[in-house]
Amino acid sequence: MSKDKKMGVVQGSRDFPPGEAPYKLLQLVWQEYHKRHREQTLERIQERGGFGWNEIIQLLRGEYLHDNGRLKQELAELEAEAS
């Protein structure tokens, strides 16, 4: 497997099953996460089971630790569309 195809683990939740995401994407997520939590490396997060899907979405949208109510509403809308 080439470096470009490297995948990382993502934790499941009651809403989403566990899975994998491209490691390059997880690096972008971690850069945002690292602004608030400098003590954990991406490698350590992966060892502990990875980010959760909701956490990834929040971090990519810049909503991490912010307006969680709005995110829950948007996730519910996405789930409804997927059903």
PLY file of the C-alpha trace (Angstrom):
ply
format ascii 1.0
element vertex 83
property float x
property float y
property float z
element edge 82
property int vertex1
property int vertex2
end_header
0.00 0.00 0.00
1.42 3.37 -0.95
1.56 6.26 1.52
-1.18 8.03 -0.42
-3.57 5.17 0.32
-2.78 4.87 4.04
-5.92 4.65 6.16
-6.53 5.35 9.82
-9.16 4.06 12.23
-12.29 5.95 13.21
-14.36 5.15 16.28
-17.96 4.13 15.91
-20.86 5.60 17.82
-24.53 4.83 18.23
-25.08 6.74 14.99
-22.17 5.52 12.87
-20.25 2.23 12.70
-16.48 2.16 13.23
-14.46 2.45 10.08
-11.49 3.95 8.35
-10.65 7.31 6.80
-7.74 8.44 4.65
-4.77 9.24 6.86
-4.25 12.56 5.04
-7.76 13.59 6.08
-7.07 12.55 9.67
-3.91 14.66 9.62
-6.01 17.71 8.68
-8.47 16.88 11.45
-5.64 16.46 13.94
-4.15 19.85 13.04
-7.39 21.49 14.15
-7.64 19.24 17.22
-4.04 20.02 18.17
-4.87 23.73 18.51
-6.88 22.82 21.63
-5.22 19.61 22.84
-1.48 19.80 22.37
-0.73 16.77 24.52
-1.84 14.07 22.04
-0.21 13.13 18.78
-2.23 11.73 15.90
-0.41 8.44 16.39
-1.56 8.28 20.03
-5.13 9.08 19.04
-4.96 6.24 16.50
-3.64 3.87 19.19
-6.64 4.78 21.34
-9.13 4.00 18.56
-9.08 7.19 16.50
-11.37 10.17 16.32
-15.12 9.64 16.27
-17.08 10.48 13.11
-18.93 13.31 14.87
-15.64 14.70 16.14
-14.18 14.61 12.61
-17.17 16.49 11.22
-16.98 19.11 13.97
-13.26 19.62 13.54
-13.48 19.93 9.75
-16.30 22.44 10.04
-14.51 24.46 12.71
-17.32 23.70 15.15
-15.38 21.57 17.62
-16.40 22.52 21.17
-18.78 25.12 19.78
-22.39 24.95 18.62
-23.02 21.24 19.20
-26.81 21.64 19.00
-26.62 22.84 15.41
-24.28 19.97 14.50
-26.67 17.39 15.96
-29.49 18.88 13.89
-27.39 18.76 10.71
-26.31 15.18 11.41
-29.95 14.20 11.90
-30.78 15.79 8.54
-27.93 13.87 6.86
-29.12 10.61 8.40
-32.67 11.29 7.21
-31.41 11.91 3.67
-29.39 8.68 3.77
-32.40 6.59 4.86
0 1
1 2
2 3
3 4
4 5
5 6
6 7
7 8
8 9
9 10
10 11
11 12
12 13
13 14
14 15
15 16
16 17
17 18
18 19
19 20
20 21
21 22
22 23
23 24
24 25
25 26
26 27
27 28
28 29
29 30
30 31
31 32
32 33
33 34
34 35
35 36
36 37
37 38
38 39
39 40
40 41
41 42
42 43
43 44
44 45
45 46
46 47
47 48
48 49
49 50
50 51
51 52
52 53
53 54
54 55
55 56
56 57
57 58
58 59
59 60
60 61
61 62
62 63
63 64
64 65
65 66
66 67
67 68
68 69
69 70
70 71
71 72
72 73
73 74
74 75
75 76
76 77
77 78
78 79
79 80
80 81
81 82
